[in-house]
Each structure stands twice: as C-alpha cells, then as structure tokens.
C-alpha cells in the first residue's frame, strides 16, 4: 500500500475518523488494527512472521527488565536476542549473497546447488524493524529505557504504520512518551497536511519523472555521451532524495494528524559543506543508529585518530551492506566512510592554518560535497543490476570522462535541470525552518489548495506510481 495511492488515503481516512472519536484505550487499538492491515496488504504470510519476531523480542525485553530489577547481568539474553535478530535479517536478506560469494571463491557445485534449492523472499521492512528492535534491547541494557513498556505500546512502537515500511528508525525516548497523550491542534494539523503535500510532490512529480528520464543510462551507459551521464548522476541523487525524503514527509505528516511527532530524517543534506555535515543531515535516524550502536562500541573517536578513521570506514561499510546484499552497496558505504576519513585527515594536517576567506568558498564546498555524494549514487543505483552491478558502475564512470564525447544524448535529459532546482528548493526548506514559519502566514489560503492538489496527485499518479526506493530494504 503506497502512500501515494487511493487505498492508503482510504485506510488513513477511516483510521483518522475512528481514532479521534474513541477513548485513549481504543486509540491504541485503532492504531494496532490499522498497522496490521497496512502490513498485511503487502504480505499476509510475512505479517505472521513479523508478529512472531515482535512477540519474541517483547518476551526477551521483559527478561531484561526483570534482571535489571534483580541486579542480574543482562549481557547473556541481550547477546541472544541480538543474534536472533541478526540471523533473522541475515537469512532472508544475505543468504544468496553469502552463498554466491562462497561459490565465487570456491566454485563449489554443492554450494550452488544448495542455494538453488531454496526460494527465499525478502520480508518488507525487515532491515528497519530489525534495527529498531535491536536498539530497544540495547537501550534497556544501557538503562536508557528504564520503565517497562506495555505490550500495546511495544507493539505500536515497532508496528506504527506511517513509519513501518521505510522508517524513520525511531528510538524509545522520542516516541513512547507520546503514546498516552497524543495531541492535536490546528497548527499540527496544518503542518501535517503541508508535509503530506510536500512529500507527494517530491515523490510523484520529481522522483517519478526523473526516474523515467534517466533509467536507460543505468541499463546501457556505454550508449550515451558524457553530458547525459553526468546529468543522469545528478538526477539520480535528486531522485533518491525526493523519493525517500518524500516518504519521510508523508510518514511525519500522517503521524502529525494522529497527534504524534516522529523524527525528521533529512535536514537539507545537499546544502552541506562537508561529508561529515552531510551525514548529520542525510538519513539521520540510520546515521545516528550506526553511530550509537556500531561506531561507539567499536571505540568511536576515543581510540586514537587513525583507529577512529578505520572505525568510520567500518561503520559506513556496514551501513552500505545494510542497504542490500550486493558488492555495489558495500563499495558505496566504504566510499562514503573513506571520504569522511580523508576529510578528517586533511583537516588535521591543516591544523590551525587559515583557509582562504573567500565569500564564495561555502558555495564551492557545497558543490564538491554534492558532486562527491552524487557520484556514490552510481554504485547505489547499479546495485539493482545484481551480479552485473560493479561492471555497469565502472562502465558508467569511464563514460563520464570520455573526451571527446562518445555516444548519443539521452532524450529529455535537459529536463533534469529543472528537477535539480526543485530539489535544492526543498533542501533549503529543510535546512532553515524559517521558510516554514513564513509560509504559516498564508496557511489559510494554502491549505484548501493543498487538499485539492493531494486529491489530484493521487488521482493522476496514485495507481501508476512505483514503490518507494527504500521499500526494498
């Protein structure tokens, strides 16, 4: 059930009407039923698998809280549940990646036969809910989540349907305190509607159209000239940002209309002046999860400068592998971690020396960070080619530097420029909240217009839109 679809509009409308006309006890039940229906719409069999995993995690959580009360060490059950969650994720998501890798190095026919004897499908949202449940168990162990959570609240925390499929990855301290006291007022309603209309625009107007224009480039990059390849690279950066940021906006808007705030996942990342800054603004909840549960346990920045750089690269490489079982995702994550490490090293070597104080310097920095990040997207996008992903990414890269230009210019490729402008406008809105505050003066005019636009976008694009990119994770 896509957010940009009439079935979601129908489900959310019914949920909203029931939710605000029942008591607090039945508000939670309404959210539970809506969440079950929402996930079951995608896959009814995997709904039972998901519910079973949640029940096991809840049972272990109770054990952890009980041990905390009695002063008993919690490391053993914590390790056990983390291993279980990682195995659950690994079997479904990385089974073929592991067996294909073993076959690549050993050429063992028995390994290939064993892999082909299984037919494994990837459950929706498994990467997101696995990370969220692991974080909850670790937070109990660390005394971040001291109070016991009722089963209702535990279930809603994991299953909350607006953010269920593609995040943002929530923490206990930024969602659970709201569950017993959802609040709604005119400002929150208007904010929610603005987020939904903005998210829909990003998804169906920008991401969908850019996707249709540039997809031939990633099928056969050798057929196109360097101008098309460069602009296609920038176009994919816009596509993935508008697709995922659009989903987050619609998730946040839906939550706002139910009286909750869920975390922002993007804060104007394309206006960042460094890769370090970019990852405080891009997929924020995953970046902070990786920092808190992988980078810091590895030693973080307390292990010395060289080792901390290694920790950064390891953390980002794991982040790349989280996105998918493909060598291109691993290279994508490694590349981003390496860029941050290089950036830190250059900054350390310069020390206290003064950089040139040109007024245009921030613009230059932003430009190079955006280009560097957009280049990584080639590996991200080519991962869809499976076993051919790396060779296609290399072919794409070589084609970008063909001088003189070879190949043909892709049809409609110049249209990407206009979508780039729209993308940077949305980044500016996220980067500085002052834009939203200025829009509030016109909210009485904009709201009815927004409502009409929502219906038009759903009517025009609702049945033909593609899945959100992050649904595959």
N, C-alpha and C positions, 0 to 999 in steps of 0.2 A: 504494500500500500504506500504509494509515493505521496509525499507532502503536496506535490503539485498535481493532485488528482481529485476528482469528484468523490470517490469513496472516502478519502481522508476528510474532506470537507464535511461529508455526511456524518462520519464517525465522531469527529470533533464537535460538530454542532449538537448532536444528541448528548454526548458526554457533558458538554458545557451546560446545556439546559437542565439536565438531571443534577449535575454537580452542585450548582448554586441554588437548588431548591430542596436539598436534603440536609440533615444534620451532619456534624463533623464525622461521626462514626461512619455514616453511609457515603460521605465524600470519598473516604479512603477506599471503600468497597467499589464505588463507581470507577475510580482510577484503576483499581486492580482488574475489573472486568474489561474496561477499555483496553488496558495493556495486553491482556490475554488475547483479546480479539485481534488487536493490531499485529501481534507477533504471529498468531495463528493464521492470519490472512496470507502471510508469506509461506509458512510451512507448519502444518498441523503436527506431523510426527516430531519435528525438532522442538516444538513447543513443550512436549513432554520431557524430552531430553534436557531442555533448558530448566524446566521446573525441578527436575531431579537434581541437577547441579546446584541450584539455589537452595534446595532443602538440605543437601549435604553440607554446604557452606554454612548455612544457618545453624545446623546441629554442632558443627565444629566451633562456630563463634560462641555458642553457649558454653562449650567446654572451656574455651579460652577465658571467658568472663568468670566462670566458676573457679578456675585455677588462680586467676588474679585475686579473687576474694580470699582464697585459702592460702595465698602466698606460695603457690606451687609454680615451678618453672613452666613456661608456656612454649618453649622452643620446639619440643617434640611434636605436639599437634600442629603448631604453625608450619613446621617443615613439611609435615604430611599433607596438609591441605594445599600448600603452595605447589608441592609436587603433583598432587591430583589435578589442580587447575592447569598447570603447565602441560601435563600429559594429555588432558582433555583437549587443550588447544593444539598441542603438537601432533596428536594422532590425526585430527581432522585437517589441520592446515599444512603440516610439514611432512606427512607420510611419504608422498610421492617425491618431494624434494630430497628427502634423505635416501630413499631407495634409488632414485635416479643418480644421485651423487655417488653412491656406492658402486652402482653399475658403471658409471663413467670411469672410475679409477680401477675397478677390478674386472670389468667385462664379464661378470658372472651371470650366466644364463639363469641360474636358480634364483638370483635376486630379482632379475627382470620378470621371471615367471611368477614369483611370489607377489610382486607389485601388481601385475596384471590380473591376478586372481581376486583382487579386491576392487570394489566400486564405492569409493568414499566421496561424499558430498560435503561441502563446507557449510555448517550452520550459520545463519545470519547473525551478525553482531558478536560472534564468538570472541574476537580479539578485544572488543570494547568491554564486554561484560566480564571477561576473564581478568583483565587488568583492574577493573573496578572492584571485583571481589577479592583479589589478592591485596589490593590497597586497604580494603576494610579489615582484613585479617591482620595485616601488619600494624595498622593503626590501633587495633585492640591490644596487640602485643606491646606496642610502644606507649600505651596509656593515652593516646590521642583521643580514642573513643572509649571513655571510661564507663559510661552508663549502658546498661543492657538495652537493646533495641527490640521492640515487639516484632512478632513475625510479620504483621501487617506492614509496619514501617520498613522492615528489612526487605520485604518483597517489593514494595513500591520503590525503594532506593535503587534496586537493581533493575526492576522491570518498567520504570516510569516511561510510558510510551513516547512522549515527544523526543526524548534523547536516547531511546533504546537502541536504535539501529546503528547510529554513527556518532554517538557522543553528543555533547562533550562528556569526557570522563569525570564523573562527579566524585567529590570527597564527602565524608560524613559530616564534617563541620560546616559545609556550605549548602547542605540541603536538608538533612534530618531535622534541624531546629525549626524549619518552616512547616513541617508536616502537620503539626497540631494547630497551627494558626495561619492558614492561608488568607491573605488579604488582597482585596481588590478595590481600586478606586478609579476615577476617570483617567488619571494620569497613567496608571499602569495599563489600563485597557488600551489607551491610545498608543502607548509605547509598544504594546504587544502587536497591535494592528500594523503599525509602521514597520516593525521588524518582519512581520509576515510578508507584507507587500514588497519590502526591500529584498528579502530572501527570494521571493518568487521572481522578481525582476532579474536578480543575479543568475538564477538557475535557468529560467525558460527563455529569457531574452539574450543574455550574454553567453553563458556556458553552453547551452544547447546549440546556438548558432555558430559559435567559434568551433565547437566540436565537428559540426558538419563541414565547415570550410577546410579544416586542417587535417582531417583523418587520412586523406590519401598520402600525405607526406610521410606518415609513420608506417604505411604499408610498403611503399617503394621509394625511399628517399633519393635513391640514385637517379630517378627520372626528373628531378626538379632542380631549379637553379638555386644558388646560394641565397638570393634575396628571399625566395619563398621559404627556405629552410630556417633562416634567421627569424623571419617574422612568424613562422609557424612555432618556433621555440618560444617566443614571447607570447604567442597566442595560447599555447598550452598552459603557461603559467597563469594567464588570465582565466582560462577555463577551469583549472583545478581550484583556484582561489574562489571564483564565483560559485562554483558547484558546492564546495564544502562549506565555505562561509555562508552561502545561501541556505544550506541545510541548517547550519547552526542558528542563523537568524530566525528561521521558521520554528525551530525547536524552542528557542528562547521566547519567541512571541507566543507560541502555544502555551508554554509554561506560565508566562505572564497572565494570560487570560484565565488560567486556573488558580492564580494567586501566588505563584512561586517565582523565584529568581533562580535560574541556573547559570553556570559560569559562561562568560564570553570566551570564545575560542580564538578570536582573531582581533588584533588591535592595530590595524593599518600596517601589516608586515612589509608591504612594498615601499614604504617610506623610511625603512630602517637604514641606518648609516653604517652598520656593521653586521656580520653574520651572528655575532653574539646577541645583538639587539634584535635581530630578526627572529631568533628563536625564543625571545620573550613575547613575541607578537604573533607567531605562526603556530597553529595547532597547540595553543597554550596549555591545555589540560594534559596533552600527551607529553609535551616538553617538561612540564613540572613533575609529571609522574616518573619519567625517566630520570630526572634529576634526583628526586627524593628516594626512589626505590632501586635505582641501579648505580647512578653516578656517585652519590654519597656513600652507599655501602661499599663501593669499590675503593673508597678513601677520599673521593672528591678532590678538592684543591689542597688538602692538608698533607698530601703525600709527597710534596715537592713539585717543582714546576714541570719537569719532564714527565714524571709519572701522571700528573694531573692531565697533561695533554693526551697521554695514552688512554686515560680513563674517559676523556671526552670522546675520543675516536671510537673506543669500545662501545660506549653508551649509544652514540649515534648509529653505529653499525647495527646494534641490536634493534634500535628504533626502525632502521631500514628493513631488517628481517621481519619485524612485527607487521609491516605493511604487506608482506607477501613472501611466499616460498619461491623466490626466484633470485638468481645471482645479480640481476639488474637492480633489484631493491637493495641488496646487500651493498653493492657498489655505490648506489645513491646515498645510503646512510653513511658509508665510510667517507665519501667525498665531502659531505656536509660537515662531519666531525673533523676531518682533516683541514677544511677551510677555517674553522673556528680556531683550531690549534695553530695554524700558520698565522692567523690574525693576532693571536695572543703572543706568539713568538716575536713577530715584527714589533708589536707594541712594547715588549720587554726590551728588545735591542735598542729601540729609540730612547727608552728611558725618559728622562726629563727634557730631552731636546724639544725644541719648539717646532711644530709643524707649520707650514705656511698658513698665514691667517687670511686666506682669500675668502671673500664673501660667497663665491661660487663653490667652495670646497664641499659643503654639505650636499649640494646637488650632485657633484661628481661622485662622492662616496655612495650616495643613494643609487645612482646609476649603475655603478660597478657591482654593488651588492645585488641589485635586482637582476642584472645580466648573469652574475655567477649563480644565483639561485635558479633562474630560468633554465640555465644550461643543465643543471642537475635533473630538471624535469624530463629531459630526453630519455634518461635511464628509467625514470618512473613510468613514463608513457610506453616505452618499448617493452616493459615487463609483460605487457599484455600479449606479446608475440611468443611467450613461452620459451622453448629451447632456442629460438632464433633471436631472443631479446638482445643479447650482447652484440651479436654481429650487426643487427639493424642499427643499434645505437652508435656503433663505430662508423658504419656507413653514413649515417646521418651527420655525425661530427665531421668526417672527411669532406662531405659535400658542402658544408658551410664555408669551407676555406678554399673552394675551387676558384682559382683565378687564371684566366678569365672564366666567367660563369659558364657552367655547363647545364644542360637540361632546359626544361620549359618552365615558365612562370605559372604557378598554380592559379586556377580560376578563382576569382573573388578574394585572393589573398590580401589585397589592399584594404578590404573592409575591416581587417583585423585592427587597423589603426584606430578606428572609431571605438571598437570594444576596449582597446587599451585605455583610451581616455576615460570611458565609463568606469573601468576597473580602478583607475587611480582616484577618481572622484569618490568611489565607495571607500577606498583606503583612507582618504582624507577625513571622511565622516567618522571612521573608526579611530583614527589617530588622535583626533581632537573632538571631544564631546561638545565643544562649543557650537558645532554645526547643528546638532540635535536640539540644543537649547534655543537656537534662533528659529528653527522650524516650528517649535511649540507655539509661537505667536500666531501661526497660520493653521493650527491643527483643526479648528472648526471647519475650515474650507477643505483641507487636505483629506480629512477622514472619510467623508462621503465619496470623494473622488477615489480614494484608495480602495474602498469597498467595491466600487464598480470595476476598478482595474483588476482586483483579485478575481472576481467572477469572470471577467473577460479572459484573463490569462488562463484560468482553469478550463474555461470553455474552449479556448483555442488550442492550448497546448496540453491539457490535462490527460488526454488519452494517448498522446503520441510521444510524450517525453521519455527520456532514458532514465535508467536507475542513476542515483547519485553515485559518484565515483567511489566514495568511502563505504558504500554498502558491501563491497567485495571484501572488506577487511573485518 
